[in-house]
Amino acid sequence: MATLNPKTIEFLRLGNPWLVGRNVSRIVPIYTLHALLADSFKTHASAQGVKHLTVGAERAIQSGLKETLDVTEHDYADLESSAYGVFAPDRRIFKDHAKGGAASIGSPFPVVGGLVAGAIDDGLGKNLRRLMDSTATDWNDRLLKLMLPSKALDPVTSLSLNLLGGSPGEAAELEAQAARTLTKVDQACAQFIDNLIVPSEDARRLPTIRRLAMGAYWVALVRLVIDPVCRRGRKPTPVFVYCGLPPGSSNEPLVRAATRSYANWITESWSYTATRISELLQKTEDLPRTKKAERLRQRVHSALSEKKGLSIAAAESILGSLEPSLEGGGEPSPEWCKEVMSELLSFSQAELGRRVRSLGANIGFAGPDAGQRARLILDAPILGVLVQGVVGDQAMELGDFVTALAERFGLVLGIGNDDSIADRMTDLGSEGYDAFELLVANQEFLRERLVRAGLARTFSDSHTEVFCNA
């Protein structure tokens, strides 16, 4: 069985351009944020020096920060510790043991725009950026105000400005983007991120940037799963999200329901990915006088050759990995695609489920971290991000909030304002409970947690209103 590599992932992306490779542990929110913001800012000349400061003050001094730092060698250890806490809370700055200081890979927490640089997150941030570039709002203007403060009103921003010579950085000149029509799911994803971009110059800047990182990562993760279904013109596949205190007991009916729903969610995404690849290959025209035995290979080659940024050598390498399945020609049916995905590319339904769970665990959206009972959950931080991303600076009745998440992203947190959702969630009911009962109970858990977190208020007539307290 072949091992999936960065080249063969491009074959899978014929069916789902949001898919990520096997090394999902390297894909974290801070990388997605950098990739999303990279086109809006110029990286400051001292940005690498700031990274050096977190792991090697002496190297930072040598790199050009000497003029901004008035310290002695006795202060180096304390300075490194403080800088690491400010710029590497995600521990994504790595030491260069050969040269000293920080390695070129890795990303700091972007306190200001000058610290933003491109990061490798397997394309999630770039895909989101394409959506935002087609969004007709002032989101980029608000982003510039957030990331390029005119003055420092908190110690962290003040330190950043001092290290960068008094400047927060510069805005990059944006290139003209080709007009693109956004689908409903595109619009939902873009609106979610748009609601998280709230300009501020005081200490609220930092949690705002943190929520933007988590929100962008969450949207990309959900889109990764629902994209193959939505590309077929269908609504997102509904998936039940456990709203009790995570991760919940495996013996609890709601948890078992969430586990079954997660498995079905992954299966649907995986199957539609294969169907999408099959349809694309079947639409590929054969070259004149192509022999029947070569037809399938030629179709795959043509489809890969049309992918932007994929070299001829990479396409040939992918074909080499697929060669056992191309012999004798044949039709690229969905069954053929599924066999290739699972047998040749080591990309089974279980593997997709593993990747999604690993990504979700980074933000408290999936759990547990190991074992066979994966499910979607809502830990405290992501709960607040969801509220802000959906509600924005307004307020929303609880039923409307629950229904909005179901309609926009397929996430089922409760019954909402649409009782018919229970009829569509046939995988939930079991063990003496029907789907309606489970959804009502889950929504009550959600309501209690939102109220305790200060994200909702319940009035005397039992009306519950959800709002963002950021």
N, C-alpha and C positions, 0 to 999 in steps of 0.2 A: 504494500500500500504506500503510495507516494505521500510525502509530507508537503502540506500546503506552504507555499513560499510567497514572497512579495510579488512575484510575477504572475503566478497562477490565480491570485486573488482577482486579477483583472478579468479573467474569464467569468468569475462569479458576479462581478460588477456589471456584466452585460445584463443581468437580471435585476440587480440591486446596486446602484452606484454608491449607496451609503455604507456598504459592508466594510468591515475592518478585518485585518489579518489576525493571526493566532496570538501575537504578543499583546494582548489587550491590557496586560498589567502596566504597559508603558503609556497607555492613553488615559490621561487624567484631565480634570476640568481646566487647570491652568494652561495646559497646552492648547486646548480648544479655544480658550479665550484669546491667547496670543494669535492663533491662526485667524480668528474672526476679526481682530482689530488691526492686523498687520498692515493692511492697505491704507489705513487712515493716518498712520504716524511714521515719522522718520526715527529710526533708532539713533539715540544720542551716542556721540563718540565715546562717552565715559560709561556706557551701559555695561560693557564687559568688566571695567574696573570696579563697578558696584558689585558685580558677581564675585570678583576676586576678593572683595572685602569680607564676604561672608565666610570664606574658608582660608584666607591667607592675607592678612592685613599688609604684610611686607610686599607681597606681589601687587597688591592694589596701589600702594604708594609708588612702586616702580612703574606702574602702568599710566600714571598721570594724575592720581588723586592727591598727590602730595600738597598741592596748593590749596585744596579744600579741607585738609585734615591737619589739625594742629595737635599731634599726639606724639608720644615717645614710645619706644619699644616696650616699655613696661605696660602700656595701655593696649597693646595689640590683642591680647586674649579677650579682654572685656569688649573691645571694639568688634572683634569677629563674632562673639556671642550675640551681641546686640543686633548687629547687621543681619546675622542669620535669622534671628527671630522676626525681623521686619521683612526681609526680602525672600526668605525661603521657608515660610510656614508650611508649605506643601512638600518640603524636602526635595525640590526638583532642581537644585543647584548641586553639581557634583565636582569633587576635587580632582584636579589633574595631577596625579602623583608623579608624572614625569617632569613636568615643567613648573609645578607649583601653582597655587591659585586655583581658579575655577576652570573647568573644561568648557569648551565652546558649546557643547550640547547642554541642554537644560535651560530652564526659564525662571526668572525671578518673578515674584508677585509684582504686577505692573502698577505700582503706586501712582505713577504718572506716565503720560504718553511716551516720553523719551526712553522708557524701559521696555517698551513693546518691541518684540522682534518675532519673526516667523518661527513657528514651532511645528514639529511633526506630530500630528495626531491622527494620521491615516486618512486625512481628507475631510474629517467631520467639520472642522471650522471653516474650511474653504467652501464646502457645500452650503453652509449657513450663510457665508458672506455673499454668495451668488443670489440667495433669496433676498437678503437685505438690500443689495444693490438694485433690486427691482421693486423695492418698496417705496412708494411715493409719500413719505413722511419726512419730518425734519430729524430723523433718528441720528444721522451723522453729525449734525450741528450740536445736538444734545450730548453726543458722545465726546465731541471735542471739548465742550464745556466741562464735562466730568473729568476727563483725563488730562486737560491742560489748565489747571487752576491758575488764576492770576496772582494768588497769594496763598501762603500756608497758614491755616487756622488750626492745625493739629501737629503734634510732634513728629509723626511718621512722614507726613507730607513735607514738613520743614526739613527733615534730614535728607529726604530725596532731592529736594531743590538745591540744598547746599552741596550735595555730592555731584550734582549735574551743573554746577557753576551758576546756580540761581535760576536756571531755566527748567520748566517742566517738559521741554521738548518742542517739536514742531509738527504741524499737520502736514501730511503728505499730499501732493497734488493727485487728485483722483482721476483715473483714466475713464473716458467715456465708455459706458457699458451698453451693449446691444439690448434693445427693448425685449422684455420677456414677459409673457402672460403667466401669471401665477394661478395655480389651481387652488381649490379650497383648502387643501391641507398645507400648501405653500403659504397661503395667507395666514392660516392659524399659527404656523410656526413663526413667521415673521412678526405677527402681532404680539406673540408671547415675548419675544426678545425685545421688541420695541417698548413694551410696558416696563421692562427692567432697566431701561436706560433713563435714569433720573439724574439730571445735573445737580451737583452740589459742591460747595467749596469748603464746607466745614468737615468735622470728623465723620459725618455720615457718608462721605465719599468711599471710605474703605469697605464697610459692609455692602454698599451698593455695588462696588466692583466685584466683591466676593459672590453676591447673589447673581450677578451677570454671568460669572464663570460657571456657576452651578446650573443656572437656567439654560445657557447655551448648550452645555453638555447634556442636560436632560432632554431638551428638544431634539438634539441630534440622535440620542439613543432611541427615543420613541420613534423618530422618523426612520431609523435604520430598520426597525421591525415592521412598520406599517407601510413602507414605501412600495414593496412589490404588489400589495393588495390595492393601494390607492392608484397605482399606475394603470390598473385595469378598469379604472373608473368606478370602483367600489368605495364604500365608506370604510374607514379603519375597522379592522376586526376588533370587536369588543373584548376586553380582558378585565377580569375582576381584580381589584386592588384591595388588599387587606388593610383596614383602617384602624385596627386596634393597636395597642402598644407593640411595636416590632421587637423581635420577629414573630412573636406569638407562639403558642404551644402547638406542636404538630398534631395533637389530639383534638384541637378545637375545630368545630365544623366550618367556621369561616376560613380558617387556615387551610384546611383540606380543600375547600372550594377554590381558594386562590391558587393552590398548587395545581389542581386540575385545569383551571382556566389558563394559567401560564403555559402549561404544556401544549394546550390547543392553540394558543396565540403563536407560539414558536413554530408549531407544525404548519399552521396556515401560511406564515411568512416564508418558511423554507419551501413549501410546495409551490407557492406563487412565484418564487424566485426561479425555480426550475421551469415553470410554465412560461415565464417571461423570456428566458433564454431561448427556449424552444421556438417561441413565436418570432423572435428576432432572427434566428438562424433560418427559419422557414421562409422569411420574407427576403432573405439575401438572394440576389439573382446569381444563377450559375454562369460561369464564363463559357463562351462558345466552345463547343466540342469537348467539354469536360467529360472524362470517362466516369461511369457510374461509381466505380470503386474510389475515385478521387473527389467525388462531389461533396461529401460531408466535410472532408478536410479543407476543401477550398472555401466552403461556406464559413467555417470557423475562422479561417485565415482572413477572409474579407471582413468579417465582423470585428475582429481584433484590430485590423489595419485601420479601421475607421475611428478607433478610439483616440481622442486627442491626447498627445503626450506619450503614447506608447510606441517605443522604437520597434523597428523591424526585427532586431535581434531578440527583444523581449517577446514579441509575437511568436517567433520561431521557437523560443524556449518553451512557451506555453503549449504550442502544438506538440513538442516533443513529450511533454508530460501527458498529453491526451492521446498520444499515438495508439496505444492498445485499443482504444475505443473507436478509432477512426478507420481501422482496417476493414476493407470490404464495403465501404460506403454506408448506405442506409439513410434513414430519415432521422433528423434531430427531434424526436418526439419528447414530450415531457418525461416519459419513463426513462429514455436514454439519458436525459439531462440529470435526473435524480440519481441514476446509477453512477454517472461520472462524478457528480458532486460528492457522493458518499464513499465510493470505492476508490477512485483515482485521486481525488483532491482532499480526502480526509475531512470533508465538510458535511457531516451528518446533521440530522435535527438536534441530536444531543450536543454536538459541537457548537451550533448556533446558540442553543440555550445556555451553554457554558459561557460564551463570550458576552451575551447580553447580561447574564447574572453578574459576571465579573465587572462589567462597566457600571451596572446599576448599583452594585455594592459600594462603589467609590463615593456615591452621593446619598446613600441610605434609601435607594429606590428599589432594591432587590435584595433578597436574602433567602436563607442563610448563606454564609460565605462558602460552605462546602456541603456535600451530601446530595441526595436525590430529590429533595422536596423544595425546589426553588419556587419562589412566588414574588409578586410585586408587593412592596410595602411603602409606607410613608414615614420616614424618620423625621424628627423635628425640623432640621434645617430645610429639607426639600419641601416640607409642607408649607412653610412661609413663602418659598420661591414660587410654588404653584399658585398660591393665592395672588401674589403680586402679578405674575405673568398672565393670569386669566382676568382678574378684576381690575388691575391697573390702579389708578388713583381714585376709583369710584367705589361704590359698595354694591353688593349683589346678594339677593336672597339665596339661602343655602340650596334650595331646590334648583334654582337657576345655575348656580355654580357647579353642582354635580352634573346637571344635564349638559352644560357647556363643555366640560371635560370629556364627557362621553361622545358628544357630537363632533368635537374638533379633533380629538386624539384617540377615541375609542376606549378611554380609561373609565371603567365603571366603579364608582365609589359608593353608589347607593341607588335608590329608586328615582331620585330627582323629581322632575315634573312629568315624567313619562313612564307610566305604569307598564307600558308594553315592553320596556327593556327587560323585564323579568321573563317574558316569553322568548326573547332572543338569547337569553343566557341559560340555555338548557343544560349546560354542563355543570351548573352550580348545585342544583337540588339533589339531595341524597340523605340517607340516614334519618328519615322522618322529617326533614326540613325541605320546603320547596324554595325555589329561587326568590320569590317575593319576600318571604320571611327573612332570608339571609341578607338580602339587599337592604331591607328596612333596618335590621340590626346593625349592619355595617355602617349605614349612614348615621345612626345614632352615635356610634363610636367616633365617627368623624366629627360630628357636631360637638361632642364633649371635648375632644382634643383641640379643636379650633377655639373654643371658648377659653379653655385653660391657657392656651398659647397667646391669648390676646388678639386673635385673628377673626373673632366673631363675637357678637353679642346677641343674647336671647331676650326678647321683650315679653311683656306680661301675657300677650296673646299667643305665646309659643312660637312667634315668628322669629327666625334666626337670620341675622344679616352678616355676611362675610365681608371683611375689608382688610386692606393692607395697613399694617402699623409700622412700616419701615420709616 
